[in-house]
Amino acid sequence: MTAVDPRPLGVQPPGLRPSGLPALAGTGVANRRTNGRTTVVRPRRTARQVVRAYVALTKPRIIELLLVTTLPTMILAAGGLPPLGLVLATLLGGTLAAGSANTVNCYLDRDVDMLMRRTEGRPLVTGMVSPREALAFGWVLGALAVGWLAVTVNVLSAALALAAILFYVLVYTMGLKRRTPSNIVWGGAAGCMPVLIGWSAVTGGLSWAPVVLFLVVFLWTPPHYWPLSLRFRDDYAAAGIPMLPVVADRVVVARRVVGYSWAMVAASLLLWPVAGTGWLYPVAAVALGVAFLREAHGLLARSRSPLSVDPRPMRLFHGSITYLTLLFAAVALDPLLTG
């Protein structure tokens, strides 16, 4: 087991960077030392660079994955295609809410992002956006999301969006991420909220079907994220973030991945009797589950092998994205083709 660096977050571990800050070559950012303190000097910004920087703060790739779960859930709730206006309003509100949470996350994590190679190009690290601008942008997005959903969809969807933002910011980013290896397990609950928002947008309420989908995404999050943090273990260790691969060896991580994978597949099969789906969904859930479990067990086998220097965790990371996308595609197609 590897101990987490006990120094305060933001303190440079020896040997990580000669300058104490990440290399920012090519970004136009200068590191200036004044009275023994290092500050980031903002580069000149074009309008296009500013727009791209603000978009980057919202982490659009994560938003895409969240929206992949929203639309299929709406189709399942409607038993077919819901009104186009409702779909667009819900997706826009969900995008604004996720962008808000991600932007505030970037604001709060700017100190550790500076120490990680994977995140050293983010706008707050490069100086393309100031902390004050990012924080204001994040909360404006959140207010727009909640107001938009309340007016165009319903109050329940707006309340769920607000809960997702606050949970991600207060519980995960501020409360769990820097304190416990279980951070991503409980923090992942924020990423499950789109299925509840999508269902409530169509029905005005909640039922067991969206709860099952919530559970699927909740159990999917650790085997999705732990392989990524295993790949970038040194980054997290340097930043003092106790992700599971930082505090446990790779065999322990792989065993946990396998356990959550089995639970996720079992939960995915619950949707068949709970929602009364047709034949398409259970067939897809079984086939996709077998493929996911095969890759999860492959990660465990490679982690146990003394001959394997690299257990290739990114295979499961990328495969998990494909799994979730195809599983929710089956959620959407089932009522359209077999309903």
C-alpha positions, -999 to 999 in steps of 0.1 A, spaced: 0 0 0 13 34 -9 9 63 15 -6 96 4 18 126 6 9 143 39 18 178 28 -9 203 23 -25 202 -11 -9 225 -36 26 220 -21 51 208 -47 63 172 -41 101 169 -46 112 162 -82 78 168 -98 86 201 -115 119 220 -112 99 253 -112 72 242 -88 46 248 -116 37 227 -146 53 235 -179 31 257 -199 50 258 -231 29 269 -261 2 284 -240 15 319 -239 15 318 -201 45 331 -181 54 320 -146 66 350 -126 82 349 -91 78 380 -69 90 381 -33 93 343 -33 58 337 -46 49 323 -80 21 338 -100 6 330 -134 7 359 -158 -24 359 -181 -16 357 -218 -32 379 -244 -66 364 -253 -84 364 -286 -122 361 -286 -120 326 -300 -96 316 -273 -118 330 -246 -149 311 -260 -129 279 -262 -116 284 -226 -151 289 -212 -164 258 -231 -134 238 -217 -144 247 -182 -177 229 -186 -159 196 -196 -181 190 -227 -170 153 -230 -185 146 -196 -216 164 -206 -220 143 -237 -219 112 -216 -245 125 -192 -268 134 -221 -264 99 -235 -284 87 -204 -310 114 -204 -327 110 -238 -331 72 -237 -346 76 -202 -371 101 -216 -381 77 -244 -386 49 -219 -407 71 -197 -429 81 -227 -431 46 -241 -421 62 -274 -408 96 -287 -416 124 -262 -424 159 -276 -394 174 -293 -398 207 -275 -397 189 -241 -366 169 -252 -347 200 -263 -357 220 -232 -346 191 -209 -313 186 -227 -305 223 -226 -312 225 -189 -292 194 -182 -263 208 -202 -263 240 -183 -265 222 -150 -236 199 -158 -216 228 -171 -222 247 -139 -210 218 -117 -180 211 -138 -169 248 -140 -171 252 -102 -152 220 -99 -124 234 -120 -124 265 -98 -121 245 -66 -95 221 -80 -73 247 -98 -45 241 -72 -43 204 -78 -49 207 -116 -17 227 -116 2 196 -103 -12 170 -127 0 165 -163 -35 154 -173 -50 187 -162 -23 212 -165 -38 226 -197 -71 236 -182 -81 273 -185 -76 282 -149 -41 267 -149 -30 284 -181 -45 317 -171 -70 319 -200 -98 324 -174 -93 340 -140 -107 323 -109 -132 350 -103 -145 348 -139 -148 310 -137 -167 311 -104 -191 337 -117 -196 317 -149 -203 285 -130 -229 299 -108 -246 319 -136 -249 286 -156 -264 269 -125 -290 297 -120 -299 295 -157 -302 258 -156 -325 257 -126 -346 286 -138 -349 272 -173 -360 238 -162 -385 252 -137 -401 274 -164 -399 251 -195 -401 216 -179 -413 213 -143 -402 222 -108 -392 186 -99 -367 185 -127 -353 219 -117 -350 207 -81 -331 176 -92 -308 196 -113 -300 219 -84 -294 189 -61 -270 174 -87 -250 207 -88 -248 211 -51 -239 174 -45 -211 175 -71 -197 207 -57 -202 204 -20 -202 167 -13 -178 153 -40 -154 182 -48 -152 199 -14 -161 170 9 -149 137 -5 -124 140 -33 -94 150 -11 -103 130 19 -113 94 10 -105 67 -15 -142 62 -18 -146 96 -33 -156 85 -67 -180 59 -54 -203 83 -35 -194 113 -56 -206 95 -87 -241 99 -75 -242 133 -91 -236 118 -125 -267 95 -120 -291 125 -117 -297 129 -155 -318 98 -155 -340 111 -128 -343 145 -145 -352 129 -178 -379 107 -163 -394 135 -142 -394 157 -172 -417 133 -190 -439 120 -162 -437 148 -136 -427 123 -110 -404 93 -102 -408 56 -101 -387 24 -97 -376 23 -133 -355 55 -131 -342 44 -97 -329 12 -114 -312 32 -141 -297 55 -114 -283 24 -97 -268 11 -130 -249 44 -136 -240 46 -99 -224 11 -100 -209 18 -134 -189 48 -122 -162 31 -102 -152 5 -129 -153 34 -153 -131 59 -134 -108 36 -114 -90 24 -146 -84 60 -156 -70 69 -121 -49 37 -123 -34 50 -156 -28 84 -141 -19 72 -106 13 92 -104 -6 124 -112 -31 119 -83 -3 109 -60 17 140 -68 -14 162 -62 -22 144 -29 -56 131 -40 -63 97 -24 -78 79 -53 -80 42 -47 -51 34 -70 -29 58 -50 -36 41 -16 -40 5 -28 -20 -18 -52 -34 -25 -86 -46 -60 -77 -69 -45 -50 -81 -19 -75 -89 -46 -101 -107 -67 -76 -129 -38 -67 -135 -31 -104 -147 -67 -109 -170 -66 -79 -187 -34 -90 -189 -47 -125 -209 -78 -114 -232 -56 -93 -237 -32 -123 -246 -60 -147 -271 -75 -122 -287 -41 -117 -290 -36 -154 -310 -68 -157 -335 -55 -131 -349 -30 -156 -365 -58 -176 -391 -68 -149 -393 -34 -133 -400 -14 -165 -416 -42 -184 -394 -39 -214 -396 -60 -245 -370 -86 -256 -345 -62 -271 -333 -46 -239 -326 -78 -219 -308 -94 -248 -286 -63 -252 -280 -60 -214 -268 -96 -212 -245 -94 -243 -230 -61 -232 -227 -73 -196 -207 -104 -207 -184 -82 -227 -179 -58 -198 -172 -86 -173 -147 -102 -196 -127 -70 -198 -130 -64 -161 -117 -99 -154 -90 -93 -180 -78 -63 -160 -76 -84 -129 -56 -111 -146 -32 -86 -161 -28 -69 -127 -20 -102 -110 6 -112 -136 42 -105 -124 51 -102 -161 27 -74 -168 43 -40 -162 12 -22 -176 -22 -39 -169 -36 -17 -197 -65 -2 -177 -75 22 -204 -90 -7 -223 -117 -10 -197 -120 28 -194 -128 32 -231 -149 0 -231 -170 13 -202 -180 43 -223 -190 21 -252 -210 -1 -227 -230 27 -212 -237 42 -246 -250 10 -261 -269 0 -230 -288 32 -230 -293 29 -268 -311 -3 -261 -332 15 -234 -343 39 -261 -347 14 -289 -367 -11 -269 -400 8 -266 -396 21 -302 -391 -13 -318 -408 -38 -294 -433 -16 -276 
